[in-house]
Amino acid sequence: MRYSTEHKSLFESVSKFVAEEINPHVDEWEKEGVFPAHDLFRKMGAKGLLGITKPVEFGGMGLDWSYDLAFCEALGEANCGSIPMAVGVQTNMATPALAKIGSDELRKEFLAPAISGDYVACIGVSEPGAGSDVASIKTTARKDGDDYIINGGKMWITNGTQADFICLLVNTGDGQPHRNKSLVIVPMKSKGVTIARKLDKLGMRSSDTAQIFFDDVRVPQRYRIGEEGMGFTYQMQQFQEERLWGSASTLRTLERAIEEVIDYTRQRIAFGKPLLDNQVIHFRLAELQTEIELLRSLIYRCTEGYINGEDMTRLASMAKLKCGRLCREVTDACLQYYGGMGFMNETLITRLYRDLRLVSIGGGADEVMLGILCKYMGTLPGKK
C-alpha cells in the first residue's frame, strides 16, 4: 500500500490542524487534566475529519480505511498521546459498529452528530473485574416492554466525563458468554447514569477517563446495534479498527521522539564532543528507526487486507503487540539519552514515556495479543 496524492494532502491538512489547534494548547490541557472535546471535535467535524470512512448519507466522506490511516498517522504530530487517543475513540472505537450495522434511525440520531462533532462518543466495555477478559463483563440489560433496563458499571472510559453517548457492551441474556451480549447506545444524560469519578492517570493526562455506573437506566430496544446476542462478535470486529488505530497513531510519535533526541544529543556537549557522536547512541537510534519502519510496513499490510474485507485479527494483533513493546523501548531509550533532563516534566520525552506506556495495556494487553496469536498458531495447551 502506498499513499496517493490525496492521502498526502490529507496528511498535510491534518498536520496543519494539529500545529494550529492542538499543540499550542496541549500544555494547558495537560495541567487541567482534560481538553475541550466538544470545541475541538466541532472544528474537526467541520473539516470532515471525524467521518472519513463513514457513510456519506450521514455526513461522512465514504472513503476507505487507508485515508483513516493517513489521518491517524498525522495526528501523531500532536505533542501528547491523549488527543489522538480521544479522537480514535470517537472515530474508530465507539462508532464503527454503529456505522456498519446500526439502523438508519439510530445512525441519524447518534452517528451523524458524532461525525459533525456535535456529539462526543465513548465506548463502554471494560469493567473493574473484566478488562482484557471481555466475556466476563457483568453489566446487564433486561427487557421491559420495548425498553432495556441497564444495571452495572464500566471502568477506564475515555471521553467518559464529556461524552453525549456511550456504545455499551451488556449482557442481554443468560446463555454462553460469547452469545449473550449486545451493543446498546446509551445517552449519557439518561436517568440513572452516574459519572462516579474522573480517574487520575500516570499518562494521557489531558484525556478525561471515567468510572461510570448504571442504575436502572431505561433505553429503548431500538438503541441496540444489530442483532441481540451478537454484541461480543461486533465488539471483536471493532477491536480490529481499534488496534490498527492504536498502532498507527504511534508511528509519527515514535519518529518524533527520535528526531527530538537527535537534536538534543547533537547540541549537548559531554567530554568535549556532542553526545550524538557516540556510536552507541547513533547506532541505537538507527536500530529503533528501523523497527518503526518495519512496524509501519506491517500496519500498511494490515490496512490493505482490511480494506479488501479480509479478517485481519491475526496481523492486527501482531501490530498491536509489536507497537506496545516498541513504544516502551523507544521512549525508554530516548529518555535515557536525555540524561537528567529526561526526568524533567518540561521535556516532551517524559510525556511520551508516560503516555505511550498505555499502548501495551489498552485495547487488549500484550498478553491478550499473545493469546490470540497462539490460537492462530495452534500452540495453546490442548489445542492441535
ChimeraX attribute file (.defattr): number of C-alpha atoms within 10 A of each C-alpha:
attribute: neighborCount
match mode: 1-to-1
recipient: residues
	/A:1	12
	/A:2	8
	/A:3	14
	/A:4	11
	/A:5	9
	/A:6	11
	/A:7	17
	/A:8	15
	/A:9	13
	/A:10	18
	/A:11	22
	/A:12	15
	/A:13	15
	/A:14	23
	/A:15	20
	/A:16	15
	/A:17	19
	/A:18	19
	/A:19	15
	/A:20	11
	/A:21	15
	/A:22	21
	/A:23	17
	/A:24	13
	/A:25	13
	/A:26	20
	/A:27	15
	/A:28	13
	/A:29	19
	/A:30	18
	/A:31	11
	/A:32	13
	/A:33	19
	/A:34	22
	/A:35	24
	/A:36	12
	/A:37	22
	/A:38	16
	/A:39	12
	/A:40	15
	/A:41	23
	/A:42	21
	/A:43	18
	/A:44	20
	/A:45	21
	/A:46	13
	/A:47	15
	/A:48	16
	/A:49	24
	/A:50	28
	/A:51	29
	/A:52	24
	/A:53	20
	/A:54	24
	/A:55	18
	/A:56	13
	/A:57	12
	/A:58	21
	/A:59	20
	/A:60	21
	/A:61	18
	/A:62	15
	/A:63	14
	/A:64	16
	/A:65	17
	/A:66	21
	/A:67	22
	/A:68	25
	/A:69	22
	/A:70	21
	/A:71	26
	/A:72	26
	/A:73	23
	/A:74	27
	/A:75	31
	/A:76	25
	/A:77	26
	/A:78	23
	/A:79	23
	/A:80	29
	/A:81	27
	/A:82	25
	/A:83	26
	/A:84	25
	/A:85	26
	/A:86	24
	/A:87	24
	/A:88	24
	/A:89	23
	/A:90	26
	/A:91	26
	/A:92	24
	/A:93	28
	/A:94	26
	/A:95	27
	/A:96	23
	/A:97	19
	/A:98	25
	/A:99	23
	/A:100	14
	/A:101	15
	/A:102	24
	/A:103	16
	/A:104	14
	/A:105	11
	/A:106	18
	/A:107	22
	/A:108	16
	/A:109	13
	/A:110	26
	/A:111	28
	/A:112	22
	/A:113	20
	/A:114	27
	/A:115	29
	/A:116	23
	/A:117	25
	/A:118	19
	/A:119	20
	/A:120	27
	/A:121	32
	/A:122	28
	/A:123	24
	/A:124	27
	/A:125	27
	/A:126	24
	/A:127	22
	/A:128	12
	/A:129	13
	/A:130	15
	/A:131	20
	/A:132	19
	/A:133	13
	/A:134	19
	/A:135	17
	/A:136	15
	/A:137	22
	/A:138	19
	/A:139	20
	/A:140	22
	/A:141	25
	/A:142	17
	/A:143	16
	/A:144	12
	/A:145	9
	/A:146	10
	/A:147	16
	/A:148	22
	/A:149	19
	/A:150	26
	/A:151	20
	/A:152	18
	/A:153	24
	/A:154	26
	/A:155	22
	/A:156	22
	/A:157	23
	/A:158	27
	/A:159	27
	/A:160	28
	/A:161	23
	/A:162	21
	/A:163	21
	/A:164	21
	/A:165	23
	/A:166	23
	/A:167	24
	/A:168	24
	/A:169	27
	/A:170	26
	/A:171	28
	/A:172	24
	/A:173	17
	/A:174	10
	/A:175	11
	/A:176	10
	/A:177	15
	/A:178	16
	/A:179	18
	/A:180	18
	/A:181	29
	/A:182	27
	/A:183	31
	/A:184	28
	/A:185	28
	/A:186	22
	/A:187	18
	/A:188	22
	/A:189	11
	/A:190	14
	/A:191	13
	/A:192	15
	/A:193	21
	/A:194	17
	/A:195	17
	/A:196	13
	/A:197	14
	/A:198	19
	/A:199	18
	/A:200	12
	/A:201	15
	/A:202	11
	/A:203	21
	/A:204	27
	/A:205	25
	/A:206	23
	/A:207	28
	/A:208	26
	/A:209	25
	/A:210	21
	/A:211	22
	/A:212	22
	/A:213	20
	/A:214	21
	/A:215	14
	/A:216	17
	/A:217	21
	/A:218	22
	/A:219	22
	/A:220	16
	/A:221	19
	/A:222	16
	/A:223	23
	/A:224	24
	/A:225	25
	/A:226	19
	/A:227	13
	/A:228	17
	/A:229	21
	/A:230	17
	/A:231	26
	/A:232	22
	/A:233	15
	/A:234	22
	/A:235	22
	/A:236	13
	/A:237	17
	/A:238	18
	/A:239	20
	/A:240	24
	/A:241	22
	/A:242	25
	/A:243	26
	/A:244	27
	/A:245	27
	/A:246	25
	/A:247	27
	/A:248	29
	/A:249	26
	/A:250	29
	/A:251	23
	/A:252	19
	/A:253	24
	/A:254	25
	/A:255	17
	/A:256	18
	/A:257	19
	/A:258	22
	/A:259	14
	/A:260	17
	/A:261	23
	/A:262	20
	/A:263	11
	/A:264	16
	/A:265	22
	/A:266	14
	/A:267	13
	/A:268	14
	/A:269	13
	/A:270	11
	/A:271	6
	/A:272	7
	/A:273	13
	/A:274	14
	/A:275	21
	/A:276	22
	/A:277	14
	/A:278	11
	/A:279	10
	/A:280	10
	/A:281	18
	/A:282	15
	/A:283	13
	/A:284	14
	/A:285	20
	/A:286	12
	/A:287	12
	/A:288	20
	/A:289	17
	/A:290	12
	/A:291	16
	/A:292	22
	/A:293	13
	/A:294	14
	/A:295	21
	/A:296	20
	/A:297	14
	/A:298	19
	/A:299	26
	/A:300	19
	/A:301	15
	/A:302	25
	/A:303	27
	/A:304	18
	/A:305	15
	/A:306	20
	/A:307	13
	/A:308	10
	/A:309	9
	/A:310	11
	/A:311	14
	/A:312	20
	/A:313	22
	/A:314	18
	/A:315	19
	/A:316	26
	/A:317	25
	/A:318	24
	/A:319	24
	/A:320	30
	/A:321	24
	/A:322	21
	/A:323	30
	/A:324	23
	/A:325	15
	/A:326	22
	/A:327	24
	/A:328	18
	/A:329	14
	/A:330	25
	/A:331	23
	/A:332	18
	/A:333	18
	/A:334	26
	/A:335	23
	/A:336	15
	/A:337	17
	/A:338	21
	/A:339	11
	/A:340	9
	/A:341	14
	/A:342	20
	/A:343	13
	/A:344	14
	/A:345	10
	/A:346	11
	/A:347	14
	/A:348	17
	/A:349	28
	/A:350	20
	/A:351	22
	/A:352	26
	/A:353	24
	/A:354	19
	/A:355	21
	/A:356	26
	/A:357	21
	/A:358	18
	/A:359	25
	/A:360	22
	/A:361	16
	/A:362	18
	/A:363	21
	/A:364	21
	/A:365	18
	/A:366	22
	/A:367	13
	/A:368	17
	/A:369	23
	/A:370	15
	/A:371	15
	/A:372	17
	/A:373	19
	/A:374	15
	/A:375	15
	/A:376	12
	/A:377	12
	/A:378	12
	/A:379	12
	/A:380	13
	/A:381	8
	/A:382	6
	/A:383	9
	/A:384	8
